[in-house]
Amino acid sequence: MILIVVKYRTKPEWTPKWPELVREFTEATRAEPGNIFFDWSKSVEDEHEWVLVEAFQDEAGEAHVTSDHFAEGLAAMKPALAETPRIISRVVDGSGWDEMGELQVD
């Protein structure tokens, strides 16, 4: 699977508006064939940082980045960003979330 983590730093005035700004992009991406997950979180250390954790089946990556909603989503995000997003993108073994071996809850 392709595992991607992206950190987006928003301009302060856009931080509270971010979830609505990316809502259509998020919904369209989650509906793509081959999308495994697409989850936003807010940093607990930087109030203006949003973290996106996403995964796709290996063959679905190119379709995602060439989709209309991808281009439209990036264009919508750009005015709200304080800096260029930082990304980690890797092909990893697996097909989704596994349980953590080091910490089990009974």
C-alpha positions in Angstrom: 0.0 0.0 0.0 1.0 3.6 -0.4 1.2 5.3 2.9 1.3 9.1 3.0 1.6 11.6 5.8 1.3 15.3 5.0 1.7 18.3 7.4 -0.2 21.4 6.4 0.5 24.7 8.2 -2.4 27.1 7.9 -2.5 30.9 8.2 -4.1 31.7 11.5 -7.2 33.1 10.0 -7.8 29.9 8.1 -7.1 27.4 10.9 -10.7 27.2 12.2 -12.0 27.1 8.6 -9.7 24.2 7.5 -12.1 21.3 8.0 -14.8 22.9 5.9 -12.3 24.0 3.3 -11.1 20.4 2.7 -14.5 18.7 3.2 -15.3 18.1 -0.4 -11.7 17.0 -1.3 -11.8 14.6 1.7 -15.2 13.1 0.8 -14.2 12.7 -2.9 -10.9 11.1 -2.0 -12.5 8.7 0.5 -14.9 7.6 -2.3 -12.1 6.8 -4.7 -11.6 3.1 -5.6 -8.4 2.0 -3.9 -8.6 4.5 -1.0 -7.9 2.7 2.3 -8.1 5.7 4.6 -7.9 9.5 4.5 -7.8 11.0 8.1 -7.2 14.5 9.3 -5.9 15.4 12.7 -4.9 18.6 14.4 -1.5 18.9 16.0 -1.4 19.2 19.8 1.9 21.1 19.6 1.1 23.7 16.8 -2.4 25.1 16.7 -2.0 25.9 13.0 -0.9 22.5 11.9 -3.1 19.9 10.3 -1.9 16.3 9.7 -3.3 14.1 7.0 -2.6 10.4 7.1 -3.8 8.6 4.0 -3.3 5.2 2.3 -4.1 3.8 -1.1 -3.8 0.4 -2.7 -0.6 0.5 -4.8 -2.4 0.8 -8.1 -4.7 3.7 -6.9 -2.0 6.3 -6.3 -1.7 7.7 -9.8 -5.5 7.9 -10.3 -5.7 10.0 -7.0 -3.1 12.6 -8.0 -4.5 13.0 -11.5 -8.2 13.3 -10.5 -10.1 16.6 -10.9 -10.9 16.8 -7.2 -7.2 16.5 -6.4 -6.3 19.5 -8.5 -9.3 21.4 -7.2 -8.5 20.5 -3.6 -4.9 21.7 -3.8 -6.0 25.0 -5.5 -8.6 25.6 -2.7 -6.0 24.9 0.0 -3.2 27.1 -1.4 -4.5 30.5 -0.2 -5.0 29.1 3.3 -1.4 27.8 3.7 1.4 29.6 5.5 4.1 27.4 3.9 4.6 24.5 1.5 3.2 21.3 3.1 5.7 18.6 4.2 5.2 15.0 3.1 6.3 11.5 3.6 5.2 9.0 0.9 6.3 5.4 1.0 5.2 2.0 -0.4 4.8 -0.3 2.6 3.7 -3.8 3.3 0.1 -4.2 4.5 -3.4 -3.3 3.5 -4.5 -1.1 6.4 -4.3 -0.7 10.1 -3.0 -3.6 12.3 -3.2 -4.0 16.0 -0.2 -2.7 18.0 1.8 -5.7 19.3 3.6 -3.8 22.1 0.4 -2.7 23.8 -2.7 -4.9 24.0 -6.0 -3.9 25.7 -8.0 -6.7 27.1 
